[in-house]
Amino acid sequence: MQSSEFKEAVGKFPTGITVVSTAYDDKLWGFTANSFVSVSLSPFLVSFCINKQAGSFEAFQSTEHFAISVLSEDQGDISNHFATHKEDKFKEINYDIGSASNAPLISGAASFIECKKHNMFECGDHFIFVGEAISTKVDKKKSPLLYFARSYLNIKQD
């Protein structure tokens, strides 16, 4: 099997788009992730995956808190921005600092989940991070940004 075949196959599964963020070593860190998933309701656990070679890997490995900003349907540009390898990704981005996690929360997102790191597991060329949700906020007027077959999709909510 080729890498391109695998990417195409998993790309047929629609996902939401998040920015996972943290504060570490007097710096803000973040990246676009569609690997976010709810894991457990007791306790409230979520997870995401990050490549071991990512520039922000050390920050997430070393910190105890992180935040998930579930992007809204009009934030494709934010998703693209955080998918790059820029040095200071938060320089031109509107955000607030989460009171529970001290991590940046992307302004205009559909929801926020602030977490305390629960566990992390090495898995292939990535690590799986599991966090316990310690605070959430939902904007009921916002619809999420979706990703499917290398394209963004919008959904209409009534």
C-alpha positions as CSV (number, residue, x, y, z in Angstrom):
1,M,0.0,0.0,0.0
2,Q,1.2,3.5,-0.8
3,S,1.1,6.5,1.6
4,S,-1.1,8.4,-0.9
5,E,-3.6,5.5,-1.0
6,F,-3.8,5.4,2.8
7,K,-4.3,9.2,3.0
8,E,-7.1,9.0,0.4
9,A,-8.8,6.2,2.2
10,V,-8.8,8.0,5.6
11,G,-9.7,11.3,3.9
12,K,-13.1,9.8,3.1
13,F,-14.0,10.1,6.8
14,P,-15.3,13.6,7.6
15,T,-13.8,15.3,10.6
16,G,-14.1,18.5,12.5
17,I,-11.1,20.9,12.6
18,T,-9.5,22.1,15.8
19,V,-6.5,24.2,16.9
20,V,-4.8,22.5,19.8
21,S,-2.8,25.0,21.8
22,T,-0.7,25.4,24.9
23,A,1.7,27.8,26.7
24,Y,5.2,26.6,27.5
25,D,8.5,28.2,28.1
26,D,7.0,31.8,27.9
27,K,5.7,31.0,24.4
28,L,2.3,30.1,22.8
29,W,2.2,26.9,20.7
30,G,-0.6,25.6,18.5
31,F,-1.3,23.5,15.5
32,T,-4.3,22.4,13.3
33,A,-5.6,18.9,14.1
34,N,-8.4,16.8,12.8
35,S,-7.3,13.9,15.0
36,F,-9.4,15.3,18.0
37,V,-11.9,12.9,19.5
38,S,-14.0,12.4,22.6
39,V,-12.7,9.4,24.6
40,S,-14.7,9.1,27.8
41,L,-17.6,10.6,29.8
42,S,-16.4,9.4,33.2
43,P,-14.0,11.0,33.5
44,F,-14.4,13.6,30.7
45,L,-11.5,12.7,28.4
46,V,-10.5,13.8,24.9
47,S,-7.5,13.1,22.7
48,F,-5.5,14.3,19.8
49,C,-2.4,13.1,17.9
50,I,0.8,15.0,17.1
51,N,3.7,14.0,15.0
52,K,7.0,13.5,16.9
53,Q,8.8,15.7,14.4
54,A,6.3,18.7,14.9
55,G,8.0,21.9,16.0
56,S,5.5,22.1,18.9
57,F,5.9,18.5,20.1
58,E,8.3,19.3,22.9
59,A,5.9,22.0,24.3
60,F,3.0,19.6,24.4
61,Q,5.1,16.8,25.9
62,S,6.4,19.1,28.6
63,T,3.3,21.1,29.6
64,E,0.5,19.9,31.9
65,H,-2.4,21.8,30.3
66,F,-3.6,22.4,26.7
67,A,-6.8,23.7,25.0
68,I,-8.9,22.6,22.1
69,S,-10.5,25.3,19.9
70,V,-13.2,23.7,17.7
71,L,-13.1,25.9,14.7
72,S,-16.3,27.4,13.3
73,E,-17.4,27.2,9.6
74,D,-15.9,30.6,8.8
75,Q,-12.4,29.8,10.1
76,G,-10.8,27.9,7.2
77,D,-8.1,30.6,7.1
78,I,-7.3,29.9,10.7
79,S,-7.0,26.2,10.0
80,N,-4.6,26.9,7.1
81,H,-2.6,29.4,9.3
82,F,-2.0,26.9,12.1
83,A,-1.2,24.1,9.6
84,T,2.0,26.0,8.6
85,H,5.5,26.0,10.2
86,K,5.5,29.6,11.2
87,E,7.7,30.7,14.2
88,D,5.0,32.7,16.1
89,K,1.6,31.4,14.9
90,F,-0.3,33.6,17.4
91,K,1.2,36.9,16.2
92,E,-1.6,37.9,13.9
93,I,-4.4,35.8,15.5
94,N,-7.1,37.0,17.9
95,Y,-7.3,34.8,21.0
96,D,-7.9,34.8,24.7
97,I,-6.0,33.0,27.4
98,G,-8.0,30.2,29.1
99,S,-8.4,30.7,32.8
100,A,-8.3,27.0,33.5
101,S,-5.4,26.0,31.2
102,N,-3.5,29.2,30.6
103,A,-3.5,28.1,26.9
104,P,-4.7,30.3,24.0
105,L,-8.3,30.0,22.9
106,I,-9.0,31.0,19.3
107,S,-11.5,33.9,19.1
108,G,-14.7,33.0,17.1
109,A,-14.4,29.2,17.6
110,A,-17.5,27.1,17.9
111,S,-16.4,25.7,21.3
112,F,-13.4,25.4,23.6
113,I,-12.2,22.6,25.8
114,E,-9.5,23.3,28.3
115,C,-7.7,20.2,29.6
116,K,-5.2,18.8,32.0
117,K,-2.9,16.2,30.5
118,H,-4.1,12.8,31.6
119,N,-1.7,10.5,29.6
120,M,0.3,10.2,26.4
121,F,1.2,7.2,24.3
122,E,3.8,6.7,21.5
123,C,2.1,5.3,18.4
124,G,4.1,5.0,15.2
125,D,5.4,8.4,14.1
126,H,2.9,10.2,16.4
127,F,2.1,10.5,20.1
128,I,-1.5,10.3,21.3
129,F,-2.3,12.8,24.0
130,V,-5.2,12.3,26.3
131,G,-6.5,15.2,28.4
132,E,-9.1,15.5,31.1
133,A,-11.6,18.4,30.3
134,I,-11.5,20.9,33.2
135,S,-13.5,23.7,31.5
136,T,-15.7,24.0,28.4
137,K,-17.5,26.8,26.5
138,V,-19.9,26.5,23.6
139,D,-21.1,29.1,21.2
140,K,-24.5,27.7,20.2
141,K,-24.8,30.1,17.3
142,K,-21.7,28.7,15.5
143,S,-21.5,25.7,13.3
144,P,-18.2,23.7,13.1
145,L,-15.8,23.7,10.2
146,L,-15.6,20.2,8.6
147,Y,-12.9,18.6,6.6
148,F,-13.6,15.9,4.0
149,A,-11.4,14.6,1.0
150,R,-9.0,17.5,1.3
151,S,-11.7,20.2,1.3
152,Y,-13.5,22.2,3.9
153,L,-17.3,21.7,4.2
154,N,-20.0,23.7,6.0
155,I,-23.1,22.4,7.6
156,K,-26.3,24.3,8.3
157,Q,-27.8,24.0,11.7
158,D,-31.4,25.1,12.5
